[in-house]
Amino acid sequence: MSFEKLDLHPIYNKSAQIESELNGILNNAHKKKLDFIEIIPGKGSGQLKEKVLRFFNQKDIRLKYSRLDVDNKNFGRIFVYFNWNKLK
């Protein structure tokens, strides 16, 4: 299984950079046809996690992945899955 991980801890307070990094890993996933990406917003107050979830809920972004899961065992992880047979 091919995947990449993005840890947002180092840039948690840099809103523009966070969105840029999320776009970057999503574009990279498309280029490399990754099975999934793992985003680590951390546990903190939950604000960063909500920002990440809002990003992935944007209409144009939702078209770029198949499924999004929040790790039930670790509050600070989000998985974004790709099914390349169904995606454009």
PyMOL Python script that loads the backbone (N, CA, C, O; Angstrom):
from pymol import cmd

cmd.read_pdbstr("""\
ATOM      1  N   MET A   1       0.829  -1.181   0.000  1.00  0.00           N
ATOM      2  CA  MET A   1       0.000   0.000   0.000  1.00  0.00           C
ATOM      3  C   MET A   1       0.874   1.245   0.000  1.00  0.00           C
ATOM      4  O   MET A   1       1.814   1.361   0.787  1.00  0.00           O
ATOM      5  N   SER A   2       0.557   2.155  -0.875  1.00  0.00           N
ATOM      6  CA  SER A   2       1.347   3.383  -0.943  1.00  0.00           C
ATOM      7  C   SER A   2       0.590   4.533  -0.277  1.00  0.00           C
ATOM      8  O   SER A   2      -0.600   4.745  -0.513  1.00  0.00           O
ATOM      9  N   PHE A   3       1.315   5.259   0.553  1.00  0.00           N
ATOM     10  CA  PHE A   3       0.702   6.397   1.235  1.00  0.00           C
ATOM     11  C   PHE A   3       1.778   7.400   1.617  1.00  0.00           C
ATOM     12  O   PHE A   3       2.974   7.111   1.595  1.00  0.00           O
ATOM     13  N   GLU A   4       1.307   8.591   1.968  1.00  0.00           N
ATOM     14  CA  GLU A   4       2.182   9.631   2.508  1.00  0.00           C
ATOM     15  C   GLU A   4       1.519  10.209   3.742  1.00  0.00           C
ATOM     16  O   GLU A   4       0.302  10.136   3.913  1.00  0.00           O
ATOM     17  N   LYS A   5       2.349  10.786   4.597  1.00  0.00           N
ATOM     18  CA  LYS A   5       1.883  11.349   5.853  1.00  0.00           C
ATOM     19  C   LYS A   5       2.230  12.836   5.892  1.00  0.00           C
ATOM     20  O   LYS A   5       3.310  13.245   5.466  1.00  0.00           O
ATOM     21  N   LEU A   6       1.305  13.629   6.406  1.00  0.00           N
ATOM     22  CA  LEU A   6       1.530  15.055   6.593  1.00  0.00           C
ATOM     23  C   LEU A   6       1.273  15.395   8.056  1.00  0.00           C
ATOM     24  O   LEU A   6       0.143  15.288   8.532  1.00  0.00           O
ATOM     25  N   ASP A   7       2.307  15.799   8.761  1.00  0.00           N
ATOM     26  CA  ASP A   7       2.205  16.200  10.163  1.00  0.00           C
ATOM     27  C   ASP A   7       2.098  17.719  10.213  1.00  0.00           C
ATOM     28  O   ASP A   7       3.016  18.429   9.802  1.00  0.00           O
ATOM     29  N   LEU A   8       0.984  18.204  10.712  1.00  0.00           N
ATOM     30  CA  LEU A   8       0.745  19.651  10.748  1.00  0.00           C
ATOM     31  C   LEU A   8       1.209  20.318  12.047  1.00  0.00           C
ATOM     32  O   LEU A   8       1.064  21.531  12.201  1.00  0.00           O
ATOM     33  N   HIS A   9       1.759  19.550  12.970  1.00  0.00           N
ATOM     34  CA  HIS A   9       2.230  20.128  14.234  1.00  0.00           C
ATOM     35  C   HIS A   9       3.169  21.330  14.049  1.00  0.00           C
ATOM     36  O   HIS A   9       2.983  22.355  14.705  1.00  0.00           O
ATOM     37  N   PRO A  10       4.162  21.224  13.177  1.00  0.00           N
ATOM     38  CA  PRO A  10       5.118  22.335  13.063  1.00  0.00           C
ATOM     39  C   PRO A  10       4.511  23.643  12.520  1.00  0.00           C
ATOM     40  O   PRO A  10       5.087  24.715  12.712  1.00  0.00           O
ATOM     41  N   ILE A  11       3.363  23.560  11.851  1.00  0.00           N
ATOM     42  CA  ILE A  11       2.788  24.770  11.248  1.00  0.00           C
ATOM     43  C   ILE A  11       1.364  25.035  11.739  1.00  0.00           C
ATOM     44  O   ILE A  11       0.588  25.701  11.053  1.00  0.00           O
ATOM     45  N   TYR A  12       1.020  24.523  12.912  1.00  0.00           N
ATOM     46  CA  TYR A  12      -0.353  24.576  13.419  1.00  0.00           C
ATOM     47  C   TYR A  12      -0.965  25.982  13.433  1.00  0.00           C
ATOM     48  O   TYR A  12      -2.186  26.117  13.357  1.00  0.00           O
ATOM     49  N   ASN A  13      -0.149  27.013  13.526  1.00  0.00           N
ATOM     50  CA  ASN A  13      -0.655  28.383  13.628  1.00  0.00           C
ATOM     51  C   ASN A  13      -0.431  29.204  12.362  1.00  0.00           C
ATOM     52  O   ASN A  13      -0.509  30.431  12.406  1.00  0.00           O
ATOM     53  N   LYS A  14      -0.155  28.550  11.240  1.00  0.00           N
ATOM     54  CA  LYS A  14       0.100  29.250   9.974  1.00  0.00           C
ATOM     55  C   LYS A  14      -0.950  28.828   8.954  1.00  0.00           C
ATOM     56  O   LYS A  14      -0.723  27.935   8.137  1.00  0.00           O
ATOM     57  N   SER A  15      -2.087  29.477   9.018  1.00  0.00           N
ATOM     58  CA  SER A  15      -3.269  29.085   8.253  1.00  0.00           C
ATOM     59  C   SER A  15      -3.021  28.929   6.753  1.00  0.00           C
ATOM     60  O   SER A  15      -3.416  27.924   6.161  1.00  0.00           O
ATOM     61  N   ALA A  16      -2.375  29.910   6.141  1.00  0.00           N
ATOM     62  CA  ALA A  16      -2.129  29.851   4.692  1.00  0.00           C
ATOM     63  C   ALA A  16      -1.210  28.683   4.340  1.00  0.00           C
ATOM     64  O   ALA A  16      -1.412  28.016   3.325  1.00  0.00           O
ATOM     65  N   GLN A  17      -0.216  28.438   5.167  1.00  0.00           N
ATOM     66  CA  GLN A  17       0.719  27.341   4.905  1.00  0.00           C
ATOM     67  C   GLN A  17       0.028  25.985   5.072  1.00  0.00           C
ATOM     68  O   GLN A  17       0.343  25.035   4.355  1.00  0.00           O
ATOM     69  N   ILE A  18      -0.900  25.898   6.005  1.00  0.00           N
ATOM     70  CA  ILE A  18      -1.633  24.645   6.218  1.00  0.00           C
ATOM     71  C   ILE A  18      -2.407  24.292   4.952  1.00  0.00           C
ATOM     72  O   ILE A  18      -2.326  23.163   4.469  1.00  0.00           O
ATOM     73  N   GLU A  19      -3.145  25.239   4.423  1.00  0.00           N
ATOM     74  CA  GLU A  19      -3.917  24.983   3.204  1.00  0.00           C
ATOM     75  C   GLU A  19      -3.000  24.630   2.034  1.00  0.00           C
ATOM     76  O   GLU A  19      -3.326  23.757   1.229  1.00  0.00           O
ATOM     77  N   SER A  20      -1.869  25.299   1.940  1.00  0.00           N
ATOM     78  CA  SER A  20      -0.904  25.002   0.885  1.00  0.00           C
ATOM     79  C   SER A  20      -0.378  23.574   1.014  1.00  0.00           C
ATOM     80  O   SER A  20      -0.261  22.862   0.016  1.00  0.00           O
ATOM     81  N   GLU A  21      -0.059  23.152   2.239  1.00  0.00           N
ATOM     82  CA  GLU A  21       0.439  21.794   2.479  1.00  0.00           C
ATOM     83  C   GLU A  21      -0.629  20.751   2.167  1.00  0.00           C
ATOM     84  O   GLU A  21      -0.329  19.701   1.599  1.00  0.00           O
ATOM     85  N   LEU A  22      -1.880  21.040   2.541  1.00  0.00           N
ATOM     86  CA  LEU A  22      -2.967  20.103   2.239  1.00  0.00           C
ATOM     87  C   LEU A  22      -3.169  19.963   0.739  1.00  0.00           C
ATOM     88  O   LEU A  22      -3.347  18.855   0.233  1.00  0.00           O
ATOM     89  N   ASN A  23      -3.144  21.082   0.027  1.00  0.00           N
ATOM     90  CA  ASN A  23      -3.238  21.022  -1.441  1.00  0.00           C
ATOM     91  C   ASN A  23      -2.062  20.255  -2.028  1.00  0.00           C
ATOM     92  O   ASN A  23      -2.228  19.472  -2.964  1.00  0.00           O
ATOM     93  N   GLY A  24      -0.878  20.481  -1.480  1.00  0.00           N
ATOM     94  CA  GLY A  24       0.324  19.829  -1.974  1.00  0.00           C
ATOM     95  C   GLY A  24       0.279  18.319  -1.832  1.00  0.00           C
ATOM     96  O   GLY A  24       0.605  17.594  -2.772  1.00  0.00           O
ATOM     97  N   ILE A  25      -0.124  17.841  -0.657  1.00  0.00           N
ATOM     98  CA  ILE A  25      -0.159  16.390  -0.463  1.00  0.00           C
ATOM     99  C   ILE A  25      -1.281  15.754  -1.285  1.00  0.00           C
ATOM    100  O   ILE A  25      -1.152  14.618  -1.742  1.00  0.00           O
ATOM    101  N   LEU A  26      -2.369  16.482  -1.470  1.00  0.00           N
ATOM    102  CA  LEU A  26      -3.460  15.975  -2.305  1.00  0.00           C
ATOM    103  C   LEU A  26      -3.020  15.875  -3.764  1.00  0.00           C
ATOM    104  O   LEU A  26      -3.306  14.882  -4.432  1.00  0.00           O
ATOM    105  N   ASN A  27      -2.330  16.892  -4.255  1.00  0.00           N
ATOM    106  CA  ASN A  27      -1.808  16.859  -5.628  1.00  0.00           C
ATOM    107  C   ASN A  27      -0.770  15.754  -5.797  1.00  0.00           C
ATOM    108  O   ASN A  27      -0.742  15.077  -6.825  1.00  0.00           O
ATOM    109  N   ASN A  28       0.074  15.573  -4.798  1.00  0.00           N
ATOM    110  CA  ASN A  28       1.084  14.523  -4.833  1.00  0.00           C
ATOM    111  C   ASN A  28       0.432  13.139  -4.858  1.00  0.00           C
ATOM    112  O   ASN A  28       0.894  12.237  -5.558  1.00  0.00           O
ATOM    113  N   ALA A  29      -0.634  12.984  -4.093  1.00  0.00           N
ATOM    114  CA  ALA A  29      -1.373  11.711  -4.081  1.00  0.00           C
ATOM    115  C   ALA A  29      -1.906  11.390  -5.471  1.00  0.00           C
ATOM    116  O   ALA A  29      -1.901  10.235  -5.896  1.00  0.00           O
ATOM    117  N   HIS A  30      -2.364  12.420  -6.173  1.00  0.00           N
ATOM    118  CA  HIS A  30      -2.875  12.217  -7.531  1.00  0.00           C
ATOM    119  C   HIS A  30      -1.750  11.874  -8.496  1.00  0.00           C
ATOM    120  O   HIS A  30      -1.905  10.997  -9.345  1.00  0.00           O
ATOM    121  N   LYS A  31      -0.630  12.552  -8.372  1.00  0.00           N
ATOM    122  CA  LYS A  31       0.498  12.278  -9.267  1.00  0.00           C
ATOM    123  C   LYS A  31       1.022  10.858  -9.088  1.00  0.00           C
ATOM    124  O   LYS A  31       1.316  10.165 -10.062  1.00  0.00           O
ATOM    125  N   LYS A  32       1.136  10.433  -7.830  1.00  0.00           N
ATOM    126  CA  LYS A  32       1.720   9.128  -7.513  1.00  0.00           C
ATOM    127  C   LYS A  32       0.681   8.009  -7.419  1.00  0.00           C
ATOM    128  O   LYS A  32       1.033   6.845  -7.228  1.00  0.00           O
ATOM    129  N   LYS A  33      -0.606   8.367  -7.555  1.00  0.00           N
ATOM    130  CA  LYS A  33      -1.697   7.389  -7.422  1.00  0.00           C
ATOM    131  C   LYS A  33      -1.591   6.639  -6.080  1.00  0.00           C
ATOM    132  O   LYS A  33      -1.640   5.410  -6.036  1.00  0.00           O
ATOM    133  N   LEU A  34      -1.447   7.403  -5.002  1.00  0.00           N
ATOM    134  CA  LEU A  34      -1.337   6.822  -3.672  1.00  0.00           C
ATOM    135  C   LEU A  34      -2.651   6.170  -3.261  1.00  0.00           C
ATOM    136  O   LEU A  34      -3.718   6.577  -3.720  1.00  0.00           O
ATOM    137  N   ASP A  35      -2.578   5.167  -2.402  1.00  0.00           N
ATOM    138  CA  ASP A  35      -3.780   4.520  -1.882  1.00  0.00           C
ATOM    139  C   ASP A  35      -4.484   5.413  -0.861  1.00  0.00           C
ATOM    140  O   ASP A  35      -5.713   5.476  -0.813  1.00  0.00           O
ATOM    141  N   PHE A  36      -3.689   6.095  -0.051  1.00  0.00           N
ATOM    142  CA  PHE A  36      -4.268   7.006   0.929  1.00  0.00           C
ATOM    143  C   PHE A  36      -3.207   7.973   1.432  1.00  0.00           C
ATOM    144  O   PHE A  36      -2.010   7.783   1.217  1.00  0.00           O
ATOM    145  N   ILE A  37      -3.684   9.024   2.112  1.00  0.00           N
ATOM    146  CA  ILE A  37      -2.793   9.947   2.800  1.00  0.00           C
ATOM    147  C   ILE A  37      -3.252  10.015   4.264  1.00  0.00           C
ATOM    148  O   ILE A  37      -4.434   9.859   4.570  1.00  0.00           O
ATOM    149  N   GLU A  38      -2.302  10.248   5.138  1.00  0.00           N
ATOM    150  CA  GLU A  38      -2.585  10.383   6.558  1.00  0.00           C
ATOM    151  C   GLU A  38      -2.242  11.809   6.965  1.00  0.00           C
ATOM    152  O   GLU A  38      -1.118  12.272   6.770  1.00  0.00           O
ATOM    153  N   ILE A  39      -3.215  12.488   7.526  1.00  0.00           N
ATOM    154  CA  ILE A  39      -3.020  13.859   7.997  1.00  0.00           C
ATOM    155  C   ILE A  39      -3.011  13.814   9.525  1.00  0.00           C
ATOM    156  O   ILE A  39      -3.895  13.219  10.142  1.00  0.00           O
ATOM    157  N   ILE A  40      -2.002  14.451  10.128  1.00  0.00           N
ATOM    158  CA  ILE A  40      -1.896  14.479  11.585  1.00  0.00           C
ATOM    159  C   ILE A  40      -2.034  15.926  12.069  1.00  0.00           C
ATOM    160  O   ILE A  40      -1.058  16.676  12.098  1.00  0.00           O
ATOM    161  N   PRO A  41      -3.262  16.308  12.447  1.00  0.00           N
ATOM    162  CA  PRO A  41      -3.447  17.644  13.000  1.00  0.00           C
ATOM    163  C   PRO A  41      -3.124  17.688  14.492  1.00  0.00           C
ATOM    164  O   PRO A  41      -2.977  18.770  15.062  1.00  0.00           O
ATOM    165  N   GLY A  42      -3.016  16.541  15.117  1.00  0.00           N
ATOM    166  CA  GLY A  42      -2.730  16.490  16.544  1.00  0.00           C
ATOM    167  C   GLY A  42      -4.001  16.537  17.373  1.00  0.00           C
ATOM    168  O   GLY A  42      -5.100  16.722  16.849  1.00  0.00           O
ATOM    169  N   LYS A  43      -3.834  16.370  18.654  1.00  0.00           N
ATOM    170  CA  LYS A  43      -4.998  16.261  19.540  1.00  0.00           C
ATOM    171  C   LYS A  43      -5.450  17.621  20.061  1.00  0.00           C
ATOM    172  O   LYS A  43      -6.650  17.891  20.046  1.00  0.00           O
ATOM    173  N   GLY A  44      -4.597  18.447  20.496  1.00  0.00           N
ATOM    174  CA  GLY A  44      -4.869  19.819  20.940  1.00  0.00           C
ATOM    175  C   GLY A  44      -6.316  20.153  21.234  1.00  0.00           C
ATOM    176  O   GLY A  44      -7.044  19.348  21.816  1.00  0.00           O
ATOM    177  N   SER A  45      -6.731  21.345  20.828  1.00  0.00           N
ATOM    178  CA  SER A  45      -8.089  21.820  21.101  1.00  0.00           C
ATOM    179  C   SER A  45      -9.089  21.330  20.061  1.00  0.00           C
ATOM    180  O   SER A  45     -10.299  21.448  20.259  1.00  0.00           O
ATOM    181  N   GLY A  46      -8.602  20.792  18.979  1.00  0.00           N
ATOM    182  CA  GLY A  46      -9.495  20.305  17.921  1.00  0.00           C
ATOM    183  C   GLY A  46      -9.715  21.312  16.809  1.00  0.00           C
ATOM    184  O   GLY A  46     -10.326  20.978  15.794  1.00  0.00           O
ATOM    185  N   GLN A  47      -9.232  22.546  16.973  1.00  0.00           N
ATOM    186  CA  GLN A  47      -9.437  23.575  15.951  1.00  0.00           C
ATOM    187  C   GLN A  47      -8.723  23.242  14.654  1.00  0.00           C
ATOM    188  O   GLN A  47      -9.278  23.448  13.574  1.00  0.00           O
ATOM    189  N   LEU A  48      -7.510  22.736  14.740  1.00  0.00           N
ATOM    190  CA  LEU A  48      -6.750  22.395  13.535  1.00  0.00           C
ATOM    191  C   LEU A  48      -7.412  21.223  12.806  1.00  0.00           C
ATOM    192  O   LEU A  48      -7.493  21.212  11.578  1.00  0.00           O
ATOM    193  N   LYS A  49      -7.877  20.252  13.564  1.00  0.00           N
ATOM    194  CA  LYS A  49      -8.569  19.113  12.971  1.00  0.00           C
ATOM    195  C   LYS A  49      -9.823  19.599  12.230  1.00  0.00           C
ATOM    196  O   LYS A  49     -10.095  19.153  11.115  1.00  0.00           O
ATOM    197  N   GLU A  50     -10.567  20.491  12.833  1.00  0.00           N
ATOM    198  CA  GLU A  50     -11.769  21.034  12.185  1.00  0.00           C
ATOM    199  C   GLU A  50     -11.410  21.789  10.911  1.00  0.00           C
ATOM    200  O   GLU A  50     -12.135  21.714   9.919  1.00  0.00           O
ATOM    201  N   LYS A  51     -10.304  22.509  10.932  1.00  0.00           N
ATOM    202  CA  LYS A  51      -9.850  23.225   9.735  1.00  0.00           C
ATOM    203  C   LYS A  51      -9.540  22.234   8.611  1.00  0.00           C
ATOM    204  O   LYS A  51      -9.900  22.464   7.456  1.00  0.00           O
ATOM    205  N   VAL A  52      -8.870  21.129   8.957  1.00  0.00           N
ATOM    206  CA  VAL A  52      -8.538  20.104   7.962  1.00  0.00           C
ATOM    207  C   VAL A  52      -9.818  19.483   7.407  1.00  0.00           C
ATOM    208  O   VAL A  52      -9.941  19.298   6.196  1.00  0.00           O
ATOM    209  N   LEU A  53     -10.768  19.162   8.280  1.00  0.00           N
ATOM    210  CA  LEU A  53     -12.029  18.568   7.834  1.00  0.00           C
ATOM    211  C   LEU A  53     -12.816  19.533   6.950  1.00  0.00           C
ATOM    212  O   LEU A  53     -13.433  19.106   5.974  1.00  0.00           O
ATOM    213  N   ARG A  54     -12.805  20.824   7.274  1.00  0.00           N
ATOM    214  CA  ARG A  54     -13.468  21.832   6.424  1.00  0.00           C
ATOM    215  C   ARG A  54     -12.807  21.888   5.054  1.00  0.00           C
ATOM    216  O   ARG A  54     -13.493  21.997   4.038  1.00  0.00           O
ATOM    217  N   PHE A  55     -11.473  21.813   5.019  1.00  0.00           N
ATOM    218  CA  PHE A  55     -10.748  21.817   3.750  1.00  0.00           C
ATOM    219  C   PHE A  55     -11.211  20.651   2.887  1.00  0.00           C
ATOM    220  O   PHE A  55     -11.536  20.837   1.714  1.00  0.00           O
ATOM    221  N   PHE A  56     -11.243  19.459   3.454  1.00  0.00           N
ATOM    222  CA  PHE A  56     -11.615  18.275   2.679  1.00  0.00           C
ATOM    223  C   PHE A  56     -13.104  18.205   2.372  1.00  0.00           C
ATOM    224  O   PHE A  56     -13.517  17.406   1.532  1.00  0.00           O
ATOM    225  N   ASN A  57     -13.910  19.015   3.026  1.00  0.00           N
ATOM    226  CA  ASN A  57     -15.346  19.051   2.736  1.00  0.00           C
ATOM    227  C   ASN A  57     -15.721  20.061   1.659  1.00  0.00           C
ATOM    228  O   ASN A  57     -16.886  20.136   1.267  1.00  0.00           O
ATOM    229  N   GLN A  58     -14.772  20.827   1.181  1.00  0.00           N
ATOM    230  CA  GLN A  58     -15.056  21.766   0.101  1.00  0.00           C
ATOM    231  C   GLN A  58     -15.496  20.974  -1.136  1.00  0.00           C
ATOM    232  O   GLN A  58     -14.944  19.916  -1.438  1.00  0.00           O
ATOM    233  N   LYS A  59     -16.485  21.498  -1.833  1.00  0.00           N
ATOM    234  CA  LYS A  59     -17.078  20.785  -2.965  1.00  0.00           C
ATOM    235  C   LYS A  59     -16.034  20.332  -3.992  1.00  0.00           C
ATOM    236  O   LYS A  59     -16.055  19.176  -4.415  1.00  0.00           O
ATOM    237  N   ASP A  60     -15.134  21.211  -4.394  1.00  0.00           N
ATOM    238  CA  ASP A  60     -14.135  20.863  -5.410  1.00  0.00           C
ATOM    239  C   ASP A  60     -13.096  19.877  -4.888  1.00  0.00           C
ATOM    240  O   ASP A  60     -12.550  19.092  -5.664  1.00  0.00           O
ATOM    241  N   ILE A  61     -12.814  19.905  -3.585  1.00  0.00           N
ATOM    242  CA  ILE A  61     -11.845  18.983  -2.990  1.00  0.00           C
ATOM    243  C   ILE A  61     -12.469  17.599  -2.828  1.00  0.00           C
ATOM    244  O   ILE A  61     -11.792  16.593  -3.038  1.00  0.00           O
ATOM    245  N   ARG A  62     -13.745  17.532  -2.460  1.00  0.00           N
ATOM    246  CA  ARG A  62     -14.420  16.237  -2.278  1.00  0.00           C
ATOM    247  C   ARG A  62     -14.369  15.377  -3.534  1.00  0.00           C
ATOM    248  O   ARG A  62     -14.400  14.150  -3.445  1.00  0.00           O
ATOM    249  N   LEU A  63     -14.293  15.996  -4.683  1.00  0.00           N
ATOM    250  CA  LEU A  63     -14.232  15.260  -5.951  1.00  0.00           C
ATOM    251  C   LEU A  63     -12.889  14.569  -6.155  1.00  0.00           C
ATOM    252  O   LEU A  63     -12.762  13.714  -7.032  1.00  0.00           O
ATOM    253  N   LYS A  64     -11.891  14.925  -5.361  1.00  0.00           N
ATOM    254  CA  LYS A  64     -10.530  14.424  -5.562  1.00  0.00           C
ATOM    255  C   LYS A  64     -10.181  13.206  -4.713  1.00  0.00           C
ATOM    256  O   LYS A  64      -9.074  12.679  -4.823  1.00  0.00           O
ATOM    257  N   TYR A  65     -11.098  12.755  -3.876  1.00  0.00           N
ATOM    258  CA  TYR A  65     -10.833  11.569  -3.054  1.00  0.00           C
ATOM    259  C   TYR A  65     -12.104  10.740  -2.940  1.00  0.00           C
ATOM    260  O   TYR A  65     -13.202  11.203  -3.251  1.00  0.00           O
ATOM    261  N   SER A  66     -11.929   9.504  -2.486  1.00  0.00           N
ATOM    262  CA  SER A  66     -13.060   8.585  -2.397  1.00  0.00           C
ATOM    263  C   SER A  66     -13.711   8.554  -1.015  1.00  0.00           C
ATOM    264  O   SER A  66     -14.935   8.506  -0.894  1.00  0.00           O
ATOM    265  N   ARG A  67     -12.878   8.582   0.021  1.00  0.00           N
ATOM    266  CA  ARG A  67     -13.393   8.430   1.374  1.00  0.00           C
ATOM    267  C   ARG A  67     -12.467   9.118   2.369  1.00  0.00           C
ATOM    268  O   ARG A  67     -11.251   9.161   2.181  1.00  0.00           O
ATOM    269  N   LEU A  68     -13.058   9.648   3.416  1.00  0.00           N
ATOM    270  CA  LEU A  68     -12.305  10.289   4.487  1.00  0.00           C
ATOM    271  C   LEU A  68     -12.710   9.629   5.797  1.00  0.00           C
ATOM    272  O   LEU A  68     -13.899   9.501   6.086  1.00  0.00           O
ATOM    273  N   ASP A  69     -11.731   9.211   6.589  1.00  0.00           N
ATOM    274  CA  ASP A  69     -12.002   8.589   7.891  1.00  0.00           C
ATOM    275  C   ASP A  69     -11.222   9.303   8.976  1.00  0.00           C
ATOM    276  O   ASP A  69     -10.064   9.677   8.790  1.00  0.00           O
ATOM    277  N   VAL A  70     -11.873   9.484  10.103  1.00  0.00           N
ATOM    278  CA  VAL A  70     -11.223   9.996  11.296  1.00  0.00           C
ATOM    279  C   VAL A  70     -10.897   8.777  12.151  1.00  0.00           C
ATOM    280  O   VAL A  70     -11.771   7.950  12.409  1.00  0.00           O
ATOM    281  N   ASP A  71      -9.669   8.662  12.584  1.00  0.00           N
ATOM    282  CA  ASP A  71      -9.231   7.519  13.378  1.00  0.00           C
ATOM    283  C   ASP A  71      -9.945   7.532  14.732  1.00  0.00           C
ATOM    284  O   ASP A  71      -9.775   8.459  15.524  1.00  0.00           O
ATOM    285  N   ASN A  72     -10.743   6.496  14.988  1.00  0.00           N
ATOM    286  CA  ASN A  72     -11.481   6.402  16.254  1.00  0.00           C
ATOM    287  C   ASN A  72     -10.570   6.100  17.435  1.00  0.00           C
ATOM    288  O   ASN A  72     -10.906   6.414  18.577  1.00  0.00           O
ATOM    289  N   LYS A  73      -9.429   5.496  17.167  1.00  0.00           N
ATOM    290  CA  LYS A  73      -8.506   5.128  18.241  1.00  0.00           C
ATOM    291  C   LYS A  73      -7.516   6.239  18.566  1.00  0.00           C
ATOM    292  O   LYS A  73      -6.940   6.271  19.654  1.00  0.00           O
ATOM    293  N   ASN A  74      -7.320   7.156  17.609  1.00  0.00           N
ATOM    294  CA  ASN A  74      -6.376   8.254  17.804  1.00  0.00           C
ATOM    295  C   ASN A  74      -7.019   9.523  17.270  1.00  0.00           C
ATOM    296  O   ASN A  74      -7.048   9.738  16.058  1.00  0.00           O
ATOM    297  N   PHE A  75      -7.529  10.359  18.148  1.00  0.00           N
ATOM    298  CA  PHE A  75      -8.253  11.574  17.790  1.00  0.00           C
ATOM    299  C   PHE A  75      -7.463  12.470  16.831  1.00  0.00           C
ATOM    300  O   PHE A  75      -8.059  13.245  16.084  1.00  0.00           O
ATOM    301  N   GLY A  76      -6.151  12.374  16.843  1.00  0.00           N
ATOM    302  CA  GLY A  76      -5.306  13.283  16.084  1.00  0.00           C
ATOM    303  C   GLY A  76      -4.899  12.795  14.704  1.00  0.00           C
ATOM    304  O   GLY A  76      -3.885  13.254  14.179  1.00  0.00           O
ATOM    305  N   ARG A  77      -5.665  11.865  14.082  1.00  0.00           N
ATOM    306  CA  ARG A  77      -5.305  11.379  12.746  1.00  0.00           C
ATOM    307  C   ARG A  77      -6.528  11.348  11.837  1.00  0.00           C
ATOM    308  O   ARG A  77      -7.631  10.994  12.254  1.00  0.00           O
ATOM    309  N   ILE A  78      -6.299  11.730  10.582  1.00  0.00           N
ATOM    310  CA  ILE A  78      -7.333  11.693   9.552  1.00  0.00           C
ATOM    311  C   ILE A  78      -6.750  10.962   8.360  1.00  0.00           C
ATOM    312  O   ILE A  78      -5.613  11.213   7.961  1.00  0.00           O
ATOM    313  N   PHE A  79      -7.534  10.051   7.788  1.00  0.00           N
ATOM    314  CA  PHE A  79      -7.109   9.303   6.610  1.00  0.00           C
ATOM    315  C   PHE A  79      -7.977   9.690   5.427  1.00  0.00           C
ATOM    316  O   PHE A  79      -9.200   9.778   5.539  1.00  0.00           O
ATOM    317  N   VAL A  80      -7.329   9.920   4.286  1.00  0.00           N
ATOM    318  CA  VAL A  80      -8.025  10.252   3.044  1.00  0.00           C
ATOM    319  C   VAL A  80      -7.670   9.167   2.041  1.00  0.00           C
ATOM    320  O   VAL A  80      -6.499   8.966   1.716  1.00  0.00           O
ATOM    321  N   TYR A  81      -8.690   8.468   1.552  1.00  0.00           N
ATOM    322  CA  TYR A  81      -8.491   7.321   0.664  1.00  0.00           C
ATOM    323  C   TYR A  81      -8.861   7.660  -0.778  1.00  0.00           C
ATOM    324  O   TYR A  81      -9.707   8.513  -1.048  1.00  0.00           O
ATOM    325  N   PHE A  82      -8.197   6.961  -1.686  1.00  0.00           N
ATOM    326  CA  PHE A  82      -8.420   7.169  -3.120  1.00  0.00           C
ATOM    327  C   PHE A  82      -8.765   5.839  -3.782  1.00  0.00           C
ATOM    328  O   PHE A  82      -8.096   4.830  -3.559  1.00  0.00           O
ATOM    329  N   ASN A  83      -9.805   5.848  -4.589  1.00  0.00           N
ATOM    330  CA  ASN A  83     -10.143   4.688  -5.419  1.00  0.00           C
ATOM    331  C   ASN A  83      -9.993   5.168  -6.852  1.00  0.00           C
ATOM    332  O   ASN A  83     -10.903   5.781  -7.409  1.00  0.00           O
ATOM    333  N   TRP A  84      -8.854   4.889  -7.440  1.00  0.00           N
ATOM    334  CA  TRP A  84      -8.504   5.460  -8.748  1.00  0.00           C
ATOM    335  C   TRP A  84      -9.398   4.952  -9.869  1.00  0.00           C
ATOM    336  O   TRP A  84      -9.460   5.573 -10.930  1.00  0.00           O
ATOM    337  N   ASN A  85     -10.084   3.850  -9.662  1.00  0.00           N
ATOM    338  CA  ASN A  85     -10.999   3.342 -10.688  1.00  0.00           C
ATOM    339  C   ASN A  85     -12.260   4.204 -10.783  1.00  0.00           C
ATOM    340  O   ASN A  85     -12.923   4.233 -11.820  1.00  0.00           O
ATOM    341  N   LYS A  86     -12.587   4.906  -9.689  1.00  0.00           N
ATOM    342  CA  LYS A  86     -13.801   5.725  -9.657  1.00  0.00           C
ATOM    343  C   LYS A  86     -13.523   7.218  -9.755  1.00  0.00           C
ATOM    344  O   LYS A  86     -14.440   7.999 -10.013  1.00  0.00           O
ATOM    345  N   LEU A  87     -12.284   7.625  -9.554  1.00  0.00           N
ATOM    346  CA  LEU A  87     -11.942   9.052  -9.606  1.00  0.00           C
ATOM    347  C   LEU A  87     -11.510   9.450 -11.008  1.00  0.00           C
ATOM    348  O   LEU A  87     -11.017   8.633 -11.786  1.00  0.00           O
ATOM    349  N   LYS A  88     -11.708  10.721 -11.303  1.00  0.00           N
ATOM    350  CA  LYS A  88     -11.283  11.246 -12.604  1.00  0.00           C
ATOM    351  C   LYS A  88      -9.832  11.621 -12.567  1.00  0.00           C
ATOM    352  O   LYS A  88      -9.288  12.084 -13.570  1.00  0.00           O
TER     353      LYS A  88
END
""", "prot")
cmd.dss("prot")
cmd.show_as("cartoon", "prot")
cmd.util.cbc("prot")
cmd.orient("prot")
